[in-house]
Amino acid sequence: MARRATRRIRTGPGRAGAVLAALLLPAASAATARADDTHYQNQLIGERALGMGGAFTAVATDPTASFYNPGGLAMTLSSSISASLNLYGVEHRTIEDGHVSTISGERVAVDLEATEFPTIPTTFGVLRAFGERLPDGSRRHAAAFSMLIPDQTSYSYEATVGRSGETDLDVLRLSESDRTLWVGPTYAVRVSDDLALGLSAFVAMRTFSRSYSRAVETPTEPPGERPESDYFEFFRVDTSFDTFAVLLRLGAMYRPLPDLQVGLAVGFPSILVYGDGSLSNQLGYAWFADVTEPYGDFRLESAAGLAADSFEPLDLRLGIAWKPAPETTLAFDASYHFPTFAPYERLHLSPEEEERLLYDDLFAPRVSRRGVLNMNFGFECTIAEKWPLRAGAFTNFSAAPPLTRGAAQLERIDIVGGTFSLGYHFAGFTLNFGFLGSVGWGRAQAFDISGSGDPFVERDARQELFYFFLSGAQQIVTQTLDDLIELIPVTAVPAASAEEVPPSDTPPGAAPLPLDDEVFGGGATGPLPAP
C-alpha cells in the first residue's frame, strides 16, 4: 500500500516545522448516500418505484424490471419506449470536528460541512413484447434494452482555520465524484400463465475521481497591510479510476393467487473486465524568513495506467405485492447483499510506485464490505380513476465494517428514508409530482497527529437529503413512440405477392389492447394482470 503524506513530507527550519505538521492533518471524507462503496440502495430507479419506496420486485412489469426483477418483463401488456424524469435535490452532510489543525500551535477542530444541489439525469429503456398472445393480454416473450444510473454523487468540502495575512492559516479542500452507469439487454419468458423468468446482462461502468489539497501559511510579523507570509506550503493528491464490469441479474415473477404476486431476483457477483486509474502528488513550498536568501521547491509525482478494481457482491431480493382492492397495491421488499469475504484494491500500485507516491491520509484504497439487510415498503392506489397516489419507506444501511484504530477506513452511516408522489391522468399523459427524503447517522474518521494518541480518530457524521420531481409532458412523446414500436414486426415474413399480408394475431373487429403506461416516467395504475 502506498505510504501517506505523514510519512513523506520533511519539516523545514524554524517555524516551518509547525506549519508542515499542520499540513499533515487531512480531514475525513464523507461519501454521500447516492454513490459509494458502502451502500446499495443508493438510487430508487423509476418514477413509480420511487413513489413506492423501492418496493418493486413483485410489482415491476415495465422497463424498470430489468433492474428490479427481469422476470417481470414477461408480465407486461405492451411494448414501450421510455425515459425517466430528472431528479432535483439538495444534500447536506456534516462531520463534527472533522478538520483538525495545529497550525497555531494549539489543537483546533472545526466541523466539515458540504451542501450540494445535485441532479440525477435521465434513465432510458425500451421494451418489446412479442410471441404468442396470452389470455391476460401479455405476450409469451419480452426483450428490453436499458441505460440505468443506480449510483451518482458529487460533493466538495472546504474548511479554513485562521485568516490570511493576519494569523497562521490552514485551508483544506476535498472533493469527490462517483458515478455508475449500467447498460445492457434483458430477456424474459412466460413459462406458464402464472410464472415468468428473466435475465439481465449489464456492463457496469464506474467513474471515480477525488481531489484533496492542503495549503498553510504563516504571516509576516507584524502583519502587513497586504496579506504576506513568511512561509507557504501547498500539497495536493488527485486520485481517479474507471472500471468496466459485467453484471448478471436473474429474476422470477410468480402469481400464486389472482391478487398476489411474489418476485425473486438474484444479482451475481460482478466480473471485472477492465480497470484503469491514476494517482498524482504535488508539493510546493517557499520560505521568506530571510529575504536575502529565500528558498523553495516544487515536486510533482504521478502514475497513470494503474490497474483498478470495483466489486459488487452476490445479492438476493425478495418481494411480495398484494392487491386488497382492484386499485390498491401493498408491496414489501427485503434484500440481502453478501459480504465481500476478501477485500479488493481500488488502485494497484507497484513497489516502485509505492515508494514515490502517496494517498491522502483518509483515502482507503482497500475496501471490505460486510453483509447487510435492507427493506422497502410501498403503497399505491388510484383515487377516482384519475389520481395515482403512492408512498413508501426504505432503509439504506451501510456495508462498511466497524471503524478500527490505526488505519484509514470508509465511513459507516446508516440511512432511512421515505417517499411520496401524487399524479393526475389526462387524456394523453399523466402528470406526477413526488419527493424523496432521507436522513443518516453514523461515524467517520478525522486525522490528528497532535501526538495525543491514534491519529485516526472517530467523529459523528450526519447526512440529510431531499429530492423532488415533476413529470408528465414527456409522456406524450412516450405514448407516440409506444405506438410506433407496436408497429415494428418481430421477424420479417416474406410474402408471395404484394397482396399477401402476414396474418394478424388480433381478431377481426377487436379493439386494440391498451398500452401499459407504467414506464420509467410513470403513469396510470391498475390491477395486476389476471390469469
Order of alpha helices (4+ residues) and beta strands (2+ residues): beta-alpha-alpha-alpha-beta-beta-beta-beta-beta-beta-beta-beta-beta-beta-beta-beta-beta-beta-beta-beta-alpha-beta-beta-beta-beta-beta-beta-beta-alpha
